[in-house]
Structure formats: C-alpha cells, structure tokens
Amino acid sequence: MTSEGNASSAIRAEGLCVRYGKFEALSELNLDFRGPSLGLLGPNGAGKSTFIKTLLGLIRPNAGRASVLGLDSRRQRLALRRSVGYVPEKDCHIPEMSAVDYVTLGGELAGMPRSDAIQRAHEMLQFCGVGEARYRAVDDYSAGMRQRTKLAQALVHDPKLVFLDEPTNGLDPEGRLKLLSVLRDLQENKGIRIVLSSHLLRDVEFVCEEVMVLRRGRLVVHGNVLELKQLSDRHLLVKARGDIAVFQRALEGKGCQFEDDGKQSYRVIVPSGCGSELILETALENDIQIRHLKREESSLEEAFLSALDGEANRHAGL
Amino acid sequence: MPVYDQSYRHWKGSFRRSPLRWAPMVSYHMKHLMRSKLVWFFLLGAFAPALGAIIFVYVGYLEGPEVLSRAVDVLLIDSLGESATRDDEYRIMARYGMLSMLVFPQSFVVLSITSIVGSGLIAKDIRSNALEIYLTKPITPTDYILGKLAVIAIFIFLVTFAPAALVLLVASSLWEGFGAAALSVTPALFLACAITALVNGSVILGLSSLTKSSRYATVIWFAICFVSQATASALQEITREPMWQVISYRQNFALIIAEIMGSTELPNVVVSDPPHMGIPIALLGFATLTAILVLRRTIRAVENA
C-alpha cells in the first residue's frame, strides 16, 4: 500500500444507525479505516452485510453518515460504486450467460467502454483462475468457480477497494486457499484495498491487517489483527482432577478468568502475556492433576469475542 | 510468489458518464433473446399483415387510383363526403390502415411477444440473485427498470411500428402524393406504439417481479388479458351495456389506439358505442402505476435483504 493510500480514510462511519422496524441492525457505529485491508468479523446476524450494504448506498441509514474513499454513501453513491467492487455473499449470476459476457456486462455497467470491458473481462477471469472456462455458462460452474467469477466481475473496472461478503462460503480447502491468496495478493501488491466480511477468523487473519468485530450491530473492537489475536490465544480448555474450587480460587488469584462449562471441563482465560505454563504451575502448587489442556478450538470467534468481553469487563471494573 | 501475480494490470481508461447507464443491459438481453426461435417466429409473423397491405398497395400501384377509390368507398363509405379529395382519401386510408394493423392482427402478437420477452426479465434475476449484482453497480433502481422496459419496448416496436412503417414507406414510394398522409399518421402511430410498450412493459415487469418463475408470470399475464376479455364480453352480453368493455385489458388498448388514430373521422372499427376516453386511460394508467410500485417494492426488498 502506498503511503498516500494509508493517509486517506478508506471508510469512515459516524454514528451510523440502521433499524429494521424495532430491530437495530447497526447501532451508533463509528469507524475510521485507513489501512490496506479490513476484516469484518462477527457471528451471523451481527450486522456485517448490513454495514457493507449501507456503505454501498443500498440501505439508507436511520441516523449518522458513512463515506467510502471520501465519497458519501448516499449522495455520491454512483461515483462510489464506480470506485469499489462488491462480491455478494449469495450465489449471484446472470442466467444463461457465459462468464466472459457476465464480467463484460459488469464492466459496461460500471461505465467502461465496451472494448475495454471485454479485454478486462478476459484478463480478470484469467487472473481469478477461470480463464479456461470463460466461454461456458456460469450456471454450469462449480461453487468455487462461481465465487471466482464474482470476484472477476468485482475487479473488472479496476476498483480501489473491494468488499467481499463471506467469499469462502461453500469452497473446498484448496479453492478457499486460492481465493484468499488472490485477495492477499491484491492488497499487498496491487494497492487494492480489501474489506473482507467473514465469520471465520482464519480467513480474516490470512488476508487482513486490521479487523473490526461487530456484535448485535455494535462495533466491539477495531484494531490490528495480530494484536487482537493474542487475546484469543489466551483461551484455554482444561480438564482437571482434584479440588476444583481450590484450583479456581488459585487461578483467579493470579488474574485468570475461570468458567465451568458443565462438561467436566473448564474454560480459562489467562492474563495478557501468560500462557498455559501458568495453569500447569498453579495445578502443581495445588496438587491438581491436569488431564487435558489445549487452546480452545471450538470457535475461535467465540473465544475472541469472549476475550474481548473479558477485556471490556476488566476495563469497566466489573 | 503470489499465485496469480502476472496477470493483474490496472486499467488506464476513463469511465463514460452517459445518462443511458442501462444501455448495456438492453444490448445483453437483445443478444440473448434474438437466439430464441419463438421470438423470431413472432417477429416474422408480425410482418404478415404488413405483407398483405403491401400487396394491396402494389395492386393499387399497378391498377391505378381507381382501385384505391373503390377500396375507400367500401371501407369508409360513411366517413367521407362527396367533396372528398385524393388527399383526404389518402389520409383516411393511412389512419384506417394503421389502426386496423395495430388493433386487430397485431394484438395477439403484441401480447405474446410481451410475455415471451418480459416474463423472465426480472423473475430470472430474482431467481439467480442477479438483482444484487445490478444494484451494486453504478446504476439506480430507475435505470434498472428503464433498461428492462427498453427491451420490451424495442420488441413491441419491432412487431407494431416496424411493419406499419414499412407499409407507409412502400405506399409513399409507389403512390404519388401519399407521403404527406404517411407523415401525418406517423406521430400518432409512434404514440400508439409507445403507449402499448409502456403499459404492457410495466405490467409484465411488475408480474415478473412477483415470482422467481417466468412461467407463472406468463400464466398471470394471459389470465389478465383473456379472463378480463371474457368477463367483459359476458357482462356486455348479459346487460347489453357497452360500458363493460372497459373491464377488458385488450379492449382498453383498442379504445385508446383508436382515439389516437383519430377515431372521430374513422368508422367504428373498435366498438359501436365507445365509453368516455378518460375511463380506459385511467384504468391503464392505474395498471401501469401499480406495476411500477410493485417493481420498486421488489427492488427495495432486495436492497434491504
């Protein structure tokens, strides 16, 4: 990313509120994103897609305002859409249309001259790895090929920023890795900013430098992926034998959070800078037999959010 | 080294700032629809009445103006007085000829081509989630609707205006003095075709936006056209009141087209006792507005989904 690119605000949201009836999809959301890539994390229904659609000017916010690349999402939405690409979550294609026609149409709708759009369509399909099949109807494509075709139509007009909504859904591991590699390449080497919405922390980790976490329409955190990831690394799953009450008191005394999950195992969040050694030492001191100890893998996102909750509670003095 | 490093190049061109942002959609749909044999069948079929008219024009050209006068006498016996000139005959002949072509033989072709072209235009987009792609491009929902409407309008003009214009062109080139009559009828012809395209296009797009299947849109479309026609005929028969004809979707078109073509100077080709013209205009206007509102609502729902 160029220094110029870093200096300007790619996405700015100020007090953004979106309501569907009584349901608040986005609540007082403030964001100033200037980096090359942003991961949008959060469970289903967190407001990720609503946030992207609001930025694209599809959804009118009930309060607040948003801008992308300095363009207001409501008043300058057509100019904004010329500068960005969008890969929707759903399987989107135009029936009975070949990939090359589909991507060409995308370019023409963005305002490219037809000859340029055709040339770019071929290039982008090649770039996204569906060049060999570009004359076939998209209806006949596999899920992975369709995802890559969607990416090609989002890139055809050479956008400065691309929004991707759950782009790895339904992909096999190889297809997922290919797609993520393309995205990383775009943001690292081509100067195209990426906003990747996903509920998979690993995808975001692979592509993005920054992450924002949404939950129930609220921005829980926004920051550097590596720094924030350390929080989730502190989640450990422990199975132990002995006097668990004593063990719990000892761990809490050392700043850990201790939670019984009701399945004879315990979730422990160790303080910042500590690891599993702290648990082993405490167990040794209190004559506790550790039967099982590992980083919690059930859902990194849940652990991530819990850690953030823990952080928030600690800051609030709860 | 990244996997696809070699092929991405930035685009150096500049975007067009055309108000016809929807034009690429039209071009795609035209290209796609012209592959259909059924579309070609109706397009060529629409020229059959024109062919008949051209034969008549040619016979008139070979046999001299007496044939034309005899035809006018037979067809328009009450409309022209004794003092009618050749110009009057030409003018009336042009209007009557165009009205006959638009209202009678073309009616079924228009309904069919509207259904074939329009029923899938939005239904297929909804089924394949293509609407989301369109709406995130730099086009407005109005552009999207205009693009779809333009596709239907082009086909309706191809089966109405094009054959009629061909007849006028041939007659103007063969019959001396017919050019002025042809020119005088052309704006009315264009307006009649434009109204047909706007109303039919809006209604079929509204129906198409209510379903994911173009078949359902087709069935509802023909149900509206023929059930309303049958109901109107039955009520007219039972009550002996000609006002019931306004229930018929097709009959309303016939009434409006007849008015545009100057029904006051033509024999009653559409109905013997036409109702006040405000009624069919209001009914078709209501149908068009309702269809556009339904369309907007569907698009809004996709934007918010």
Interface residues (C-beta under 8 A of the other chain):
Chain A: Y20 K53 L56 L58 I59 R77 L78 A79 R81 R82 Y86 P88 K90 D91 C92 H93 I94 P95 E96 M97 D101 L105 G106 E108 L109 A110 G111 M112 P113 R114 D116 R120 E123 Q126 F127 C128 G129 D139 Q153 L155 H157 D158 K178 S181 V182 R184 D185 L186 E188 N189 K190
Chain B: P2 V3 Y4 D5 S7 Y8 R9 H10 W11 G13 F15 R16 R17 S18 R21 P24 M25 S27 Y28 H32 K124 D125 R127 S128 N129 A130 E132 I133 Y134 L135 T136 K137 P138 I139 T140 E303 N304
